[in-house]
Amino acid sequence: MCGIVGYIGHKQAFPFLIKGLRRLEYRGYDSAGVALINEEGALNVYKTKGKVDNLVSYCEEKDTSGCVGIAHTRWATHGEPSSVNAHPHYSESRNLAIIHNGIIENYADLKERLMAKGVHFQSDTDTEVLVQLVEYIMERKHLDLLTAVQVALYQVIGAYAIAIVDRRQPDQLIAARKQSPLVVGIGDGEFFLGSDASPIVEYTDKVVYLEDGNIAVLQQGADLKVVDILDRKLNPEVQTVDINLGQLEKGGYPHFMLKEIFEQPECLTNCMRGRVNIDADNVVLSSVIDYKQQLVTAQRFIIVACGTSWHAGLIGKQVIEHYCRIPVEVEYASEFRYRNPVINEHDVVIAISQSGETADTLAAVRLARSHGAFVYGICNAIGSSIPRSTDTGCYIHVGPEIGVASTKAFTGQVTVLTMLALALAKERGTIQHDEYLSMVRELHEVPDMIRRVLKLNNRIADLSRTFTYARNFLYLGRGYSYPVALEGALKLKEISYIHAEGYPAAEMKHGPIALIDSDMPVVVVATRNAMYEKVLSNIQEVKARKGKVIAIVSEGDDTISRIADEVIELPVTRHECLEPLLATIPLQLLAYHVAVCKGLDVDQPRNLAKSVTVE
C-alpha cells in the first residue's frame, strides 16, 4: 500500500524524492518521510504525520542536501499513524535507515529476540524490526550491507519492498522485493527507485521491474547489479516504459477523480483500439488467438478479484455466460485463496486487478496455477506482478489511475470482459452472426454515448447538494444493473463516508425495505430492459414508504419520471449488457459531488489507499 521512492546519482535527491512522493501519495497518506546522506556523511531522517505537504513544510528549515536518499508515504499497518511510526526508520546506531512496503509476519518473534540481545526500539512498526535486524547481523558477523540484508531477509516471513541506505557507504542504495512491487529506473550515471514507474518516467524511460526475491544494488559509478538472497547474480530485463506525463497531473480539474471520470470516453477508445475493428465488424484479442484451445474448451471460468474489480467480474460473469454458454463463478480473491477451492486443469481463472499488485488476487493466481488451472489476467498497470504471473491476459490501457476511488479502471475492465466474451463466443459458435455484428458496432459507439452522459455533470452536481444530509443510501438494480448498484454504493462510501448498500431490487423486500423512510435516498437503476416492469414495481414500493428516489432511466422514459423525485436519463442501448458502462457514470458523478459538497478529500479518502499490496 505504501509508496517508496529512492535516488542515487549526481543531483540533489530531495526534489526528486518529494515529487515522487506526490506521484505515489495515492498509495498511502497517513505519514511521510525522507532519509538523506549529505556530503559530510550525516544521515538525516525527517518524517511527519499526515500528507506530503506536511513533510515539505517540516523540512523547510532542515538540511535536505545529499545525492542519495530514500522516501516513503505510508498507509499504516503495524502501529498507528504518527511521526514516530512514520518511515524511514533508523537503526539503533543511526547508521542505517530503511523504508518498507508490506508486512513482516514474524516481526514479533524477531523483535523479542533482538530485545533479548539488548536492542532498543523506538516505534511500534514491523519495519523497524527489519532495520535493527540488519544492523545486528552487520555488527555481530562483520558483514557488509548487502550480505547483511541477504541474511536478514532469509529470516523474514512476509511480503516486502524495501530500500536501505548506510551513511558509511554513501555511494550505495540497496533495494529488495518479495510480493510487493519495486521498479528501478536507469538514468545517465544515476538510478531511481519507485513502487511503480510514475515517479521515474519524467527522468528516464529505461526501467527494471524487480521480480520476487530480487535484491538490487544501486551503486554510483557502476552498472545495476541484481542478485538473489543466495547472492546468485541475475540478469533482469531492461524495459522501456511509455507513460504520458499529462496523465499524472490534474490537467485543470479540481481532483484526479473528476478528471478520470471525464477521461473515460478516450480511455475506452484506447482500450478498444486495435481490438474492436468496426470496419471488419470484428473483435480481435491476441490472447484468444494465441490460447484459443485453452479458452474455448474451458469447462468453467472462475473470476477472482477484490473491491471494484469484483463488481466488474459480476458483470463479466453475466456477459460470458450469456454469449459463451460457459459457467462462470465470481470469487473474492481474499476468500478464494483460503477456502481450499476445487480447481483443475479444465478451469480458466480470470484475475482482475487495476494495479496488478493486489496481494490477495496475486495469491489467488498462484493458488490457481498450482492446481493446474489456466490463468488469464486483466490489469491496467503494465509490467506489474499479476500480468507476469499469468499465462496470458489483456491490459485495459486506460492510463494511470491516481484517484483512490476507481472509475475509468472499472469501465475498462467491463469493456475488456465484454470483448473477451464476444471473441470467445464467436470462436465457440454460441452467438448469432447478426447479434455479434450488432454488439461490435454498439460497443464501438459506447465512448460517444458516455460523452453524452457526461454532459449531465452540472445537473448531477446540483441534485447532489440535496443529499449531503443523508446518513444512509440504498442502491437498487436488477440483472446487469445489480453490480452497478454495488459499485455506486461503494463509490459513495469510499469518498463521502455515507453508509450505502447495493442490493438486487427484488431483494429489497427481504430486509432493507425496513430502513426506508423520508430521510432515505434510494438510487434505482431502472433502464428500459427486460426487468423494467419489475423495477418499476420496486420503485412504487419505495415511494409508498416515502423514500426519496433517484432513478437512472433510459432517454424518453415518461413513466418513472412521474414517480421518482429525481431522474437522470441515459442514451438508449440495444444491448442490455452495455448498460453498465453508461449507468455507472452518473453514479460516479453523484458520489464525487456529494463528497465535494461535504468538503471532503475526494482523491485521498481516509483509511484507504490505491494499491492494496497487503492482505
C-alpha positions as CSV (number, residue, x, y, z in Angstrom):
1,M,0.0,0.0,0.0
2,C,2.8,2.4,0.9
3,G,4.8,4.4,-1.6
4,I,8.6,4.0,-2.0
5,V,10.9,6.4,-3.8
6,G,14.7,6.4,-4.0
7,Y,17.5,8.2,-5.8
8,I,21.3,7.9,-6.1
9,G,23.3,9.9,-8.5
10,H,25.0,13.3,-9.1
11,K,22.0,15.5,-8.5
12,Q,20.3,16.6,-5.3
13,A,18.0,13.9,-4.2
14,F,15.4,15.8,-2.2
15,P,13.5,17.5,-5.1
16,F,13.1,14.1,-6.9
17,L,12.0,12.4,-3.7
18,I,9.3,14.9,-2.9
19,K,7.9,15.0,-6.4
20,G,8.0,11.2,-6.4
21,L,6.1,11.1,-3.1
22,R,3.4,13.3,-4.5
23,R,3.1,11.0,-7.5
24,L,2.7,8.0,-5.1
25,E,0.6,9.6,-2.4
26,Y,-2.4,7.7,-3.7
27,R,-0.7,4.6,-2.2
28,G,-0.9,6.0,1.4
29,Y,-1.0,9.3,3.1
30,D,-1.0,8.6,6.9
31,S,2.5,9.9,7.1
32,A,5.6,10.7,5.0
33,G,9.4,10.9,5.5
34,V,12.8,11.1,3.8
35,A,16.3,10.0,4.6
36,L,19.3,11.8,3.0
37,I,23.0,11.3,3.3
38,N,24.7,14.7,2.9
39,E,28.3,15.4,1.8
40,E,29.6,15.2,5.4
41,G,28.3,11.7,5.7
42,A,25.4,12.6,8.0
43,L,22.2,10.5,7.7
44,N,19.3,12.9,8.2
45,V,15.8,11.5,8.6
46,Y,12.8,13.8,8.6
47,K,9.2,12.5,8.9
48,T,5.8,13.7,9.9
49,K,2.3,12.5,10.4
50,G,-0.1,13.4,7.6
51,K,0.4,14.1,3.9
52,V,3.5,15.0,1.9
53,D,2.7,18.7,2.2
54,N,3.2,18.4,5.9
55,L,6.6,16.9,5.3
56,V,7.6,19.7,2.9
57,S,6.7,22.3,5.5
58,Y,8.6,20.4,8.2
59,C,11.7,20.3,6.0
60,E,11.8,24.0,5.1
61,E,14.4,24.8,7.7
62,K,16.3,21.5,7.6
63,D,19.4,20.3,5.8
64,T,18.0,18.5,2.8
65,S,21.2,18.2,0.9
66,G,22.6,15.0,-0.5
67,C,22.8,13.0,-3.7
68,V,21.4,9.8,-2.2
69,G,18.1,9.4,-0.4
70,I,15.0,7.3,0.2
71,A,11.5,8.5,0.9
72,H,8.2,6.9,1.9
73,T,4.5,7.7,2.1
74,R,2.7,5.4,4.5
75,W,-0.6,3.5,4.8
76,A,-0.5,2.2,8.3
77,T,-0.4,-1.5,9.1
78,H,1.6,-2.0,12.3
79,G,1.4,1.0,14.6
80,E,-0.9,4.0,14.4
81,P,-0.2,6.9,12.1
82,S,2.3,9.1,13.9
83,S,5.7,10.7,13.3
84,V,7.4,8.0,15.3
85,N,5.9,5.2,13.3
86,A,6.4,7.0,10.0
87,H,9.2,5.8,7.7
88,P,12.2,5.9,7.3
89,H,13.3,4.1,10.4
90,Y,16.8,4.5,11.8
91,S,18.8,1.6,13.2
92,E,19.8,2.0,16.8
93,S,23.2,3.4,15.9
94,R,21.6,5.7,13.3
95,N,24.0,4.5,10.7
96,L,21.2,2.8,8.7
97,A,17.8,3.9,7.5
98,I,15.1,1.8,5.9
99,I,11.7,2.2,4.2
100,H,9.3,-0.7,3.6
101,N,6.1,-1.6,2.0
102,G,4.4,-4.8,3.1
103,I,4.1,-6.8,6.3
104,I,6.7,-8.8,8.2
105,E,4.6,-11.6,9.6
106,N,7.1,-12.8,12.1
107,Y,8.2,-9.4,13.3
108,A,7.1,-10.1,16.9
109,D,9.4,-13.1,17.2
110,L,12.3,-11.3,15.6
111,K,11.7,-8.2,17.9
112,E,11.6,-10.4,21.0
113,R,14.9,-12.0,20.0
114,L,16.6,-8.7,19.3
115,M,15.3,-7.1,22.6
116,A,16.8,-10.1,24.4
117,K,20.1,-9.2,22.8
118,G,19.8,-5.6,24.1
119,V,18.4,-3.8,21.0
120,H,16.1,-0.9,21.8
121,F,13.1,0.1,19.7
122,Q,11.5,3.5,19.1
123,S,8.4,2.6,17.1
124,D,5.6,0.0,17.0
125,T,6.2,-1.0,13.4
126,D,7.3,-4.2,11.9
127,T,9.7,-2.2,9.7
128,E,11.9,-1.1,12.5
129,V,12.5,-4.7,13.4
130,L,14.0,-5.3,9.9
131,V,16.5,-2.4,10.1
132,Q,17.5,-3.4,13.6
133,L,18.0,-7.0,12.4
134,V,20.2,-5.9,9.5
135,E,22.4,-3.8,11.8
136,Y,22.7,-6.6,14.4
137,I,23.8,-9.0,11.7
138,M,26.3,-6.5,10.3
139,E,27.9,-5.9,13.7
140,R,27.9,-9.4,15.1
141,K,29.1,-11.1,11.9
142,H,31.2,-8.2,10.5
143,L,29.3,-8.3,7.1
144,D,28.8,-5.6,4.5
145,L,25.4,-4.1,4.0
146,L,24.4,-6.3,1.0
147,T,25.3,-9.6,2.7
148,A,23.6,-8.5,6.0
149,V,20.4,-7.7,4.0
150,Q,20.5,-11.1,2.4
151,V,21.0,-12.9,5.7
152,A,18.2,-10.8,7.3
153,L,15.7,-11.4,4.6
154,Y,16.4,-15.2,4.8
155,Q,14.9,-15.0,8.3
156,V,11.9,-12.9,7.3
157,I,8.4,-14.3,6.7
158,G,6.1,-12.0,4.9
159,A,5.9,-9.5,2.0
160,Y,8.2,-6.6,1.5
161,A,9.6,-4.0,-0.8
162,I,12.5,-2.2,1.0
163,A,15.1,0.3,0.3
164,I,18.0,0.8,2.8
165,V,21.0,3.2,3.0
166,D,24.1,3.2,5.2
167,R,25.7,6.6,5.9
168,R,29.2,4.8,5.9
169,Q,28.5,3.8,2.3
170,P,27.0,6.9,0.8
171,D,27.6,5.7,-2.8
172,Q,25.2,2.7,-2.4
173,L,21.5,2.1,-2.1
174,I,20.1,-1.4,-1.7
175,A,16.5,-2.4,-2.6
176,A,14.7,-5.8,-2.4
177,R,11.3,-7.1,-3.1
178,K,9.0,-10.0,-2.3
179,Q,5.3,-9.9,-3.2
180,S,5.4,-6.1,-3.3
181,P,6.2,-4.0,-6.3
182,L,9.5,-2.2,-6.9
183,V,10.9,-0.6,-10.0
184,V,14.4,0.6,-10.7
185,G,14.9,3.4,-13.2
186,I,18.3,3.6,-15.0
187,G,19.5,7.1,-15.9
188,D,22.7,8.7,-17.0
189,G,25.0,8.0,-14.1
190,E,22.0,7.8,-11.7
191,F,19.4,5.4,-10.5
192,F,15.8,6.0,-9.5
193,L,13.5,3.8,-7.4
194,G,9.8,3.6,-7.1
195,S,6.8,1.5,-6.1
196,D,5.7,1.9,-9.7
197,A,7.1,3.8,-12.7
198,S,5.1,7.0,-12.2
199,P,7.9,8.9,-10.2
200,I,10.5,7.7,-12.6
201,V,9.2,8.3,-16.2
202,E,9.9,12.0,-16.1
203,Y,13.6,11.3,-15.8
204,T,14.2,8.0,-17.7
205,D,12.2,5.5,-19.8
206,K,14.5,2.6,-19.0
207,V,13.3,0.5,-16.1
208,V,13.8,-2.8,-14.5
209,Y,10.8,-4.4,-12.7
210,L,12.3,-6.4,-9.9
211,E,11.0,-9.9,-9.5
212,D,10.2,-11.7,-6.3
213,G,13.4,-12.5,-4.4
214,N,15.5,-9.8,-6.3
215,I,17.9,-7.6,-4.4
216,A,19.2,-4.6,-6.4
217,V,22.4,-2.8,-5.6
218,L,22.3,0.8,-6.9
219,Q,25.9,2.0,-6.9
220,Q,27.2,5.3,-8.1
221,G,29.6,4.8,-11.0
222,A,28.6,1.2,-11.5
223,D,26.0,-0.7,-13.6
224,L,22.9,-2.0,-11.9
225,K,23.6,-5.2,-10.0
226,V,20.7,-7.6,-9.2
227,V,21.2,-10.7,-7.1
228,D,19.1,-13.1,-5.1
229,I,19.1,-14.0,-1.5
230,L,21.8,-16.6,-2.1
231,D,24.0,-14.0,-3.9
232,R,23.5,-15.5,-7.3
233,K,23.8,-12.8,-10.0
234,L,20.7,-12.2,-12.1
235,N,20.2,-10.6,-15.5
236,P,17.0,-8.6,-15.3
237,E,15.4,-7.3,-18.5
238,V,15.6,-3.6,-19.0
239,Q,12.2,-2.4,-20.4
240,T,11.1,0.8,-22.0
241,V,8.1,2.5,-20.5
242,D,5.8,5.0,-22.2
243,I,3.6,7.0,-19.8
244,N,2.2,10.4,-20.8
245,L,3.2,12.8,-18.0
246,G,-0.1,14.6,-18.6
247,Q,-1.9,11.6,-17.2
248,L,-0.1,12.1,-13.9
249,E,-1.3,15.7,-13.5
250,K,-4.8,17.1,-12.8
251,G,-4.9,19.0,-16.1
252,G,-7.0,21.8,-14.8
253,Y,-9.5,19.6,-13.0
254,P,-10.0,20.2,-9.2
255,H,-9.5,16.5,-8.5
256,F,-8.0,13.5,-10.2
257,M,-11.3,11.6,-9.7
258,L,-13.2,14.1,-11.8
259,K,-10.5,14.1,-14.4
260,E,-10.6,10.4,-14.6
261,I,-14.4,10.2,-14.9
262,F,-14.2,12.6,-17.8
263,E,-11.3,10.7,-19.4
264,Q,-13.5,7.6,-19.8
265,P,-14.6,8.1,-23.4
266,E,-11.0,8.5,-24.6
267,C,-9.8,5.7,-22.2
268,L,-12.4,3.2,-23.6
269,T,-11.4,4.2,-27.1
270,N,-7.8,3.3,-26.2
271,C,-9.0,0.1,-24.6
272,M,-10.7,-1.0,-27.8
273,R,-8.1,0.3,-30.2
274,G,-6.8,-2.5,-32.4
275,R,-9.2,-4.9,-30.8
276,V,-12.7,-3.7,-31.9
277,N,-12.4,-3.5,-35.7
278,I,-15.5,-1.7,-36.8
279,D,-14.6,-1.8,-40.5
280,A,-14.3,-5.6,-40.3
281,D,-17.1,-5.9,-37.7
282,N,-14.8,-8.0,-35.5
283,V,-13.3,-8.2,-32.1
284,V,-9.7,-9.5,-32.1
285,L,-7.8,-10.3,-28.9
286,S,-4.3,-11.7,-29.3
287,S,-4.8,-13.8,-26.1
288,V,-7.7,-15.6,-27.7
289,I,-5.8,-16.2,-30.9
290,D,-2.7,-17.5,-29.1
291,Y,-4.5,-19.6,-26.5
292,K,-7.7,-20.5,-28.3
293,Q,-7.6,-24.1,-27.3
294,Q,-7.3,-23.5,-23.5
295,L,-10.0,-20.7,-23.6
296,V,-12.5,-22.2,-26.0
297,T,-12.5,-25.7,-24.4
298,A,-12.6,-24.5,-20.8
299,Q,-15.3,-26.2,-18.7
300,R,-15.6,-23.3,-16.2
301,F,-14.4,-19.8,-15.7
302,I,-13.6,-18.5,-12.2
303,I,-13.2,-14.8,-11.8
304,V,-11.1,-13.7,-8.8
305,A,-10.9,-10.0,-7.8
306,C,-11.4,-7.5,-5.0
307,G,-13.5,-4.4,-4.5
308,T,-14.4,-2.5,-7.7
309,S,-12.7,-5.3,-9.8
310,W,-15.1,-7.8,-8.2
311,H,-18.0,-5.7,-9.3
312,A,-16.6,-5.7,-12.8
313,G,-16.3,-9.5,-12.5
314,L,-20.0,-9.8,-11.7
315,I,-20.9,-8.1,-14.9
316,G,-18.3,-10.2,-16.8
317,K,-20.0,-13.3,-15.4
318,Q,-23.3,-12.4,-17.0
319,V,-21.8,-11.4,-20.3
320,I,-19.7,-14.6,-20.6
321,E,-22.5,-16.9,-19.6
322,H,-25.0,-15.2,-21.9
323,Y,-22.8,-15.3,-25.0
324,C,-20.3,-18.1,-24.4
325,R,-22.6,-20.6,-22.5
326,I,-19.7,-21.4,-20.1
327,P,-20.5,-21.4,-16.4
328,V,-18.7,-18.6,-14.5
329,E,-18.1,-18.2,-10.8
330,V,-17.0,-14.9,-9.2
331,E,-15.0,-15.0,-6.1
332,Y,-13.5,-12.5,-3.7
333,A,-9.8,-13.3,-4.0
334,S,-9.3,-12.9,-0.3
335,E,-11.8,-15.7,0.4
336,F,-10.9,-17.9,-2.6
337,R,-7.2,-18.3,-1.5
338,Y,-8.1,-19.6,2.0
339,R,-11.0,-22.0,1.4
340,N,-9.3,-24.9,-0.4
341,P,-11.3,-24.3,-3.6
342,V,-11.9,-27.1,-6.1
343,I,-9.8,-26.2,-9.2
344,N,-8.4,-28.3,-12.0
345,E,-6.7,-28.1,-15.4
346,H,-10.1,-27.7,-17.2
347,D,-10.7,-24.3,-15.4
348,V,-9.8,-20.9,-16.6
349,V,-9.2,-18.4,-13.7
350,I,-9.6,-14.8,-14.7
351,A,-7.7,-12.5,-12.3
352,I,-8.8,-8.8,-12.4
353,S,-6.8,-6.0,-10.7
354,Q,-6.2,-2.4,-11.7
355,S,-2.8,-2.2,-10.1
356,G,-1.7,-5.8,-10.9
357,E,-0.3,-5.9,-7.4
358,T,-3.3,-6.7,-5.3
359,A,-1.9,-9.1,-2.7
360,D,-5.0,-11.4,-2.4
361,T,-5.6,-11.6,-6.1
362,L,-1.9,-12.4,-6.7
363,A,-2.1,-15.1,-4.1
364,A,-5.2,-16.5,-5.8
365,V,-3.3,-16.6,-9.1
366,R,-0.5,-18.6,-7.6
367,L,-3.0,-21.0,-6.0
368,A,-4.8,-21.5,-9.3
369,R,-1.6,-22.2,-11.1
370,S,-0.6,-24.7,-8.5
371,H,-3.8,-26.6,-9.2
372,G,-3.1,-26.7,-13.0
373,A,-5.7,-24.0,-14.0
374,F,-5.1,-21.8,-17.0
375,V,-4.8,-18.2,-15.6
376,Y,-5.9,-15.1,-17.5
377,G,-5.0,-11.6,-16.2
378,I,-6.9,-8.4,-16.7
379,C,-4.9,-5.5,-15.4
380,N,-4.1,-1.8,-16.1
381,A,-0.5,-1.4,-14.8
382,I,1.9,-2.7,-17.5
383,G,4.7,-4.8,-16.1
384,S,3.0,-5.4,-12.8
385,S,3.1,-8.7,-10.9
386,I,-0.2,-10.3,-12.0
387,P,0.5,-10.0,-15.7
388,R,3.9,-11.5,-15.2
389,S,2.4,-14.4,-13.1
390,T,-0.5,-15.4,-15.5
391,D,-0.5,-17.5,-18.7
392,T,-1.9,-14.7,-20.8
393,G,-4.3,-11.8,-20.4
394,C,-5.3,-8.4,-21.6
395,Y,-4.3,-4.9,-20.4
396,I,-7.2,-2.4,-20.2
397,H,-5.0,0.5,-21.4
398,V,-6.9,3.3,-19.6
399,G,-3.8,5.1,-18.4
400,P,-2.6,5.7,-14.8
401,E,-5.5,6.0,-12.3
402,I,-4.5,8.3,-9.4
403,G,-7.8,8.8,-7.6
404,V,-8.2,6.2,-4.9
405,A,-11.8,5.6,-5.9
406,S,-11.6,3.6,-9.1
407,T,-13.6,5.0,-12.1
408,K,-12.0,4.5,-15.5
409,A,-10.4,1.2,-14.5
410,F,-13.9,-0.2,-13.7
411,T,-15.3,0.7,-17.1
412,G,-12.1,-0.5,-18.7
413,Q,-12.4,-3.9,-17.0
414,V,-16.0,-4.2,-18.0
415,T,-15.0,-3.4,-21.6
416,V,-12.3,-6.0,-21.7
417,L,-14.6,-8.6,-20.3
418,T,-17.2,-7.8,-22.9
419,M,-14.6,-8.0,-25.7
420,L,-13.4,-11.3,-24.3
421,A,-16.9,-12.7,-24.2
422,L,-17.5,-11.7,-27.8
423,A,-14.2,-13.1,-29.1
424,L,-14.8,-16.4,-27.3
425,A,-18.5,-16.6,-28.3
426,K,-17.5,-16.2,-32.0
427,E,-14.9,-19.0,-31.7
428,R,-17.3,-21.3,-29.8
429,G,-20.2,-20.6,-32.3
430,T,-22.5,-19.6,-29.4
431,I,-23.6,-16.2,-30.8
432,Q,-25.7,-15.5,-33.8
433,H,-23.8,-13.6,-36.5
434,D,-26.3,-10.7,-36.6
435,E,-26.2,-10.2,-32.9
436,Y,-22.4,-10.4,-32.9
437,L,-22.2,-7.6,-35.6
438,S,-24.7,-5.5,-33.7
439,M,-22.8,-5.9,-30.4
440,V,-19.5,-5.0,-32.0
441,R,-20.9,-1.9,-33.6
442,E,-22.7,-0.7,-30.5
443,L,-19.6,-1.4,-28.3
444,H,-17.7,0.9,-30.6
445,E,-20.3,3.6,-30.0
446,V,-20.1,3.4,-26.2
447,P,-17.4,6.2,-25.8
448,D,-19.7,8.7,-27.7
449,M,-22.7,7.6,-25.5
450,I,-20.6,8.3,-22.4
451,R,-19.8,11.7,-23.7
452,R,-23.5,12.4,-23.8
453,V,-23.9,11.2,-20.2
454,L,-21.0,13.4,-19.0
455,K,-23.0,16.5,-20.2
456,L,-25.3,15.8,-17.2
457,N,-22.4,16.7,-14.8
458,N,-23.8,20.1,-13.8
459,R,-27.3,18.7,-13.2
460,I,-25.9,15.9,-11.1
461,A,-23.8,18.4,-9.2
462,D,-27.0,20.4,-8.4
463,L,-29.0,17.5,-7.2
464,S,-26.1,16.2,-5.1
465,R,-26.4,19.2,-2.8
466,T,-29.9,17.9,-1.8
467,F,-28.5,14.7,-0.5
468,T,-25.4,15.7,1.5
469,Y,-27.6,15.5,4.6
470,A,-28.2,11.8,4.2
471,R,-26.7,9.3,6.6
472,N,-27.7,6.2,4.6
473,F,-28.3,5.4,0.9
474,L,-29.8,2.4,-0.8
475,Y,-28.8,1.5,-4.4
476,L,-31.0,-1.0,-6.3
477,G,-30.7,-2.7,-9.6
478,R,-31.5,-6.0,-11.3
479,G,-29.6,-8.2,-13.8
480,Y,-26.7,-6.3,-15.2
481,S,-27.7,-3.3,-13.1
482,Y,-27.2,-5.1,-9.8
483,P,-23.4,-4.9,-9.9
484,V,-23.8,-1.2,-11.0
485,A,-25.8,-0.6,-7.8
486,L,-23.0,-2.3,-5.8
487,E,-20.4,-0.1,-7.4
488,G,-22.4,3.1,-7.0
489,A,-22.8,2.3,-3.3
490,L,-19.1,1.6,-2.9
491,K,-18.1,4.9,-4.5
492,L,-20.4,6.8,-2.2
493,K,-19.0,5.0,0.9
494,E,-15.4,5.5,-0.2
495,I,-15.3,9.2,-0.7
496,S,-18.4,10.7,1.1
497,Y,-18.3,8.4,4.2
498,I,-22.1,8.0,3.9
499,H,-23.2,4.4,4.6
500,A,-24.6,2.9,1.5
501,E,-25.7,-0.5,0.4
502,G,-26.2,-2.0,-3.0
503,Y,-29.0,-4.6,-3.4
504,P,-30.8,-6.6,-6.0
505,A,-34.0,-4.7,-6.3
506,A,-36.1,-7.8,-5.8
507,E,-34.3,-8.5,-2.5
508,M,-35.4,-5.1,-1.0
509,K,-38.5,-6.8,0.4
510,H,-36.3,-9.3,2.3
511,G,-34.9,-6.8,4.8
512,P,-33.8,-3.4,3.5
513,I,-37.3,-2.1,3.0
514,A,-37.5,-1.7,6.8
515,L,-34.9,1.1,6.5
516,I,-36.9,3.2,4.0
517,D,-38.4,6.5,5.3
518,S,-38.5,10.1,4.1
519,D,-34.8,10.5,5.0
520,M,-33.6,7.5,3.0
521,P,-32.4,8.3,-0.6
522,V,-32.8,5.3,-2.9
523,V,-30.9,5.2,-6.1
524,V,-32.5,2.9,-8.6
525,V,-31.0,1.8,-12.0
526,A,-34.2,1.5,-14.0
527,T,-33.3,1.5,-17.7
528,R,-35.8,0.1,-20.1
529,N,-34.9,-3.6,-20.5
530,A,-36.4,-7.0,-19.7
531,M,-36.5,-6.1,-16.0
532,Y,-38.2,-2.7,-16.4
533,E,-41.6,-3.6,-15.1
534,K,-40.2,-5.4,-12.1
535,V,-38.0,-2.5,-11.2
536,L,-40.9,-0.1,-11.7
537,S,-42.8,-2.1,-9.0
538,N,-39.9,-1.8,-6.7
539,I,-39.8,2.0,-7.1
540,Q,-43.5,2.2,-6.3
541,E,-42.8,0.2,-3.1
542,V,-40.1,2.7,-2.1
543,K,-42.4,5.7,-2.8
544,A,-45.2,4.1,-0.8
545,R,-42.9,4.4,2.2
546,K,-41.9,8.0,1.4
547,G,-38.4,7.1,0.2
548,K,-36.6,9.7,-2.0
549,V,-36.0,8.0,-5.4
550,I,-33.2,9.0,-7.7
551,A,-33.8,7.0,-10.9
552,I,-31.4,6.2,-13.7
553,V,-33.6,5.7,-16.7
554,S,-33.5,5.5,-20.5
555,E,-34.0,8.6,-22.5
556,G,-37.6,9.3,-23.2
557,D,-38.9,7.4,-20.1
558,D,-42.2,9.2,-19.2
559,T,-43.4,6.6,-16.6
560,I,-40.7,6.6,-13.9
561,S,-40.2,10.3,-14.3
562,R,-43.7,10.9,-12.9
563,I,-42.9,8.8,-9.8
564,A,-39.3,9.5,-9.0
565,D,-38.0,12.5,-7.1
566,E,-35.0,12.9,-9.5
567,V,-34.5,11.3,-12.9
568,I,-31.2,11.0,-14.8
569,E,-31.6,9.9,-18.4
570,L,-29.2,7.7,-20.3
571,P,-28.8,7.1,-24.0
572,V,-30.7,4.0,-25.2
573,T,-28.7,0.9,-25.9
574,R,-29.8,-2.0,-27.9
575,H,-27.9,-4.5,-25.8
576,E,-28.6,-4.7,-22.1
577,C,-25.1,-5.9,-21.3
578,L,-23.6,-2.5,-22.3
579,E,-25.9,-0.5,-20.0
580,P,-23.4,-0.8,-17.0
581,L,-20.9,1.2,-19.0
582,L,-23.4,4.1,-19.2
583,A,-25.2,3.7,-15.9
584,T,-22.0,3.7,-13.8
585,I,-21.1,7.3,-15.0
586,P,-23.8,9.2,-13.2
587,L,-23.2,7.2,-10.0
588,Q,-19.6,8.1,-10.1
589,L,-20.5,11.8,-10.5
590,L,-23.1,11.6,-7.8
591,A,-20.6,10.2,-5.3
592,Y,-18.0,12.8,-6.4
593,H,-20.3,15.8,-6.0
594,V,-21.7,14.7,-2.7
595,A,-18.2,14.4,-1.3
596,V,-17.2,17.8,-2.7
597,C,-20.3,19.4,-1.2
598,K,-19.3,17.9,2.2
599,G,-15.8,19.4,1.8
600,L,-14.0,16.0,1.8
601,D,-10.7,14.9,0.3
602,V,-12.0,13.2,-2.8
603,D,-8.8,11.8,-4.2
604,Q,-7.4,10.6,-0.8
605,P,-10.2,9.4,1.4
606,R,-9.4,8.4,4.9
607,N,-8.1,5.0,5.7
608,L,-7.9,4.0,2.0
609,A,-5.0,3.5,-0.4
610,K,-5.0,2.8,-4.1
611,S,-2.9,-0.3,-4.4
612,V,-3.7,-2.9,-1.8
613,T,-0.4,-4.9,-1.6
614,V,-1.0,-6.3,1.9
615,E,-3.7,-8.8,3.0
